[in-house]
Amino acid sequence: MTFLSNFVKHLIPLLFLMSLTPLRASFEDLCPSAKGRGLAEATSATLRDPSQLFGNPAAIFCSQLKGAFTFARPFGLKELDYGQMSLALPYKSITVGAGAKSFGNALYRETLFAVALSHQPFAALHVGAGLSYGMVKIQNYNSTGTFLVDIGANAQLFHNLNFGFSIRNLNHSKIGNAREPLPSTLQTGLLVNLDAVNLCVDLSKEIRYPLDFRCGLEIKVLYPLIIRSGVATQPSRFSAGFGLCFKQFRLDYGFSTHSVLNVSHQFSIDIHILQF
């Protein structure tokens, strides 16, 4: 009875989740940072963020050697746990990024390894490209893998206004013997910097699904505290979080709600290692 009760306890939430979400292939977008989750993932126009290795590759551009680590538990289900680590290394007008991401458990696991390059051709423009190799492993079955190509850009339109966009899975990669197409996503948005307040507005479109409108607000309250909140439409959700920003590192927490399922929690740490 103990085995049966544990089996039902873990199976029902997963079946319920599948019934609420359109079935997709592997490697759908996962929020790369707790900061992003607190802002409802309105992160297209951010910059100097190594966690964007799996988001907008142009945004990894920085003047310091930086590392980022994150862990998330979507909907409170440990079967959906994922983690990511990334590193950004600057050299003159170029920043090189590398990292890895893992999602799932022993029964089903997705793993991605990525490299990216961000270049600053002009003072107010950054362009980037990334290459990932993703693997899917299902217990008692063979594993399979494929390559995915991402591109992105970030431009400072005015001293307090940034524009960004990214295209993920530009090559429309497919996976498995059935050649199942993987999600391809276009995301674009603006970041308005008003001293102690940042306003982020994004549009995200996965080819087969409705447009997702995202809006996030970040307020620098009092050193070292930053608070964040946001809303998004597909699916409808509210998010919030906070950051503790110190000289050499930043700790972040973010959560997002769901109309039916439990809250998703995420934690991150960003480390500034060396100044160049």
N, C-alpha and C positions, 0 to 999 in steps of 0.2 A: 504493500500500500504506500509505503514511503516513496519508492521509486515512481509509482504511478502518479502520486500527487505532485512530485517534483517535475515530472515530465509535462503534466497538464499545466502547471504553473508557468513553465517557460514557453510552452507551445502556443497557448492561447494569446498572449500579447503579440507574438510574431505574426500569427494568422490575422489578428485584428488589425495590425499595422498594414499588412499586405492588402487587406480589404479596403483600406482608406486611401491608399497611395497607388497611382498608376504604376503598373509593372514596368520596370526599366531594366536595361542591361547594367553591367557592373560599372564602377567608377563614376557614379554621379557625384555632383559637387558636394563637398563637405566643408563646412566653415573652417578656414585655416587658423583662426585665432579666437581667443576669448574676447579680445577687443572688437573683432568683427561681429561676433555673436551679439554683443551688447549694443551694436549699432545696426542690428537687423541685417547684417552682411552688406551694408552700403559702403563698400570699400574700394570702388573702382579708381578713385582719384587720390588715394593715399600714396605716400612715398616713404622711402627709407624703412621698409618693413620686410624683413627676410621671410616671414611666414607667407608672403604673397608669391613665393616660388610656385605654389600650386593655384594661384589666383591670377594676378596680373604680373607677368614677369618683369615688366618695366619698373614696377614699384619696389623691387629689391635694391635699387640704386642707393648707395650710401657712401659716406666718407670714413666709416669705421668698420672694423671686422665685427660682425654681429651674428649672434645665434638666437634661435627661437625654438621653443618647445611648447607643445600643447597636448592636452588630454580632454576628451569629451565623452559624455554618456548620453546620447540622444534618448529622449523620452524615459529616462531612468532605467533603460534596459541594458544590462551588461553585455548581452549578446551583440549589441550594436556599438560597443566601445571602439573608439579610434584614437590614434595618437600620431603626431607629426613632429619631425625635427628638421630644421633647415639652417643653413649657414650662408652668409653673404660676405664675400671678400672683394674689397675695392682695389682698383689699380688705375690711377689717372682718371680717364673719362669712361672707364668700364668697371662694372661690378659683376663678378662671377658668383653664381649661387648653386648650391647642391643640397639635397635633402632626401628624406624618405618618409613614407606615410603608410600606416597599417590600419586596416579596418576588419572587424569581425572576431571570430574565435577559431577553435580547433576544427569545428565542423565546416565552416566557410570562412575563408580569409582572402582579402584583397591587399596586395602590397604594391606600392609604387616607389620607384627610384627616379629622381629628376635632377637635371642640370639646366641652368638658365643663364642668359647673358643680358645685362641691361647696359645700354650705351647712352651717353649724353652728347649728341651731335651739336646741340646748341644749349645755351645757358638755361632756357626755359622749356626744353623738350627732352624727354627720356623715351627711348624705345627699347623693347625687350622681346626675347623669344626663349621658349623653353622646350625641352625634349624629355618626355617621361617614358619609362618602360613599366607597364603594369602587368601584374601576374594575379591570376585567380586560382586558388587551390580549394578543392572540395574533398572532404574526407572520403576515402575509398574510390576516388576518381582521379584521373590524370589532371595535372595542372596545365594552364595555358597562359599565354601572354601576348602583348601587343605594344606598339609604340604610339604615343600621342604627341601632337605638336600644338603648342600654345603660343600666341603672340599678344602683345599689349603695347600701350603707349600712355604717357602722362605728360600733360602740357600745362604750364602756368600761363593762364590767359591774362590775368592781372595780378597785382602783388598779393591779393587775398582771395583769388579764385583759381582753382585747379580743375582740369578736365582729364578724365581717364577712360580708357576702354580696354577690353580684352576679348579675345576669342579663344575658347578652350576646345581642344580636339578639332583643330582646324582641318586636319587631314581626314576627318570622318572615319576614324579607325573602327574596325570590327573585330570581334573576338570569338574564339571557339569554332568548332566544326560547323556550326550553323551560321557562322559569320554574322552574329548578332551585332547590329550597329550600337556603338556607345554614344552617350549623350554629347551633343555639341552645344555650347552655350556662348551667347554674346552678352556682355555686360558693359554698361557705360554709365557715367555719372559725373556729378560735380561735387566739389568740396569748397565750402565757403568758410574762410578763416577770419573770425571777428575777435582777434586777441584771445580772450579767455574762453571763447565759444567756437566750436566747429560744427557746421551743418553739412550733412552728407545726404545726397539724393541720388539714387541709382535706379536704372531699369535693367532687368535681367530677363533674357528670353532663351529658353531651351527649345530647340527646333520644334519638338512635337507638342509643347504644352503652353498654357497661357502666359502672357507677360506678367512678370513679378515686379511690382513697384515697391521700392525700399526707401525708407527715410530714417536717418539716425542723427542724434544730437549728442555732442560731447562737451562737457563743461569742466574747466579747470577750477575747482572750488577753492582749495587752499593747499599749498604744498604739503605733502606729495600726492594729495587725493584728486582723482579725476572721476567724474560720474558720467554714465552713458545711458541712453535709452533709444528705442527705435520701434518702428512698426513696418510690417510688410503685408503683401496681399495674397501671394500664392505659395503656400497656403496662408490664410490669415493668421498673423501671429504678432505678439508683443514681446519685446526684448528689453533687457536692462543689464547693467553691470557697473563695475568700477575698476580703476587702476590705481596702483601705488607706484609713482614714478620717482626713482632715485637717480643718482648720477650715473651709475654703471649698469643698472638693471631696472626692469619694470615688471611688476606682478599684476596680472589681470584676471578678473572673473567675469563671466557673462552667462546669462540664461535666456531662454526663449520659451514661450508658451505654445500650446497647441489647443485647438478648440475641443478636442476629445482626449488626446493622449496626455501623458504626464509631461512635466517640465523637463527641458534639456539643459544640462549644466556643462560648463566648459571652463578650464583653467589654463593659463599660459604664463610663461616667463620669457622675457626678452633680455638678452645680455649684450652689453656693449663691451667688447673685449679689448680692442686696440684702436687708437686714433691714427689715421694716416694723413 
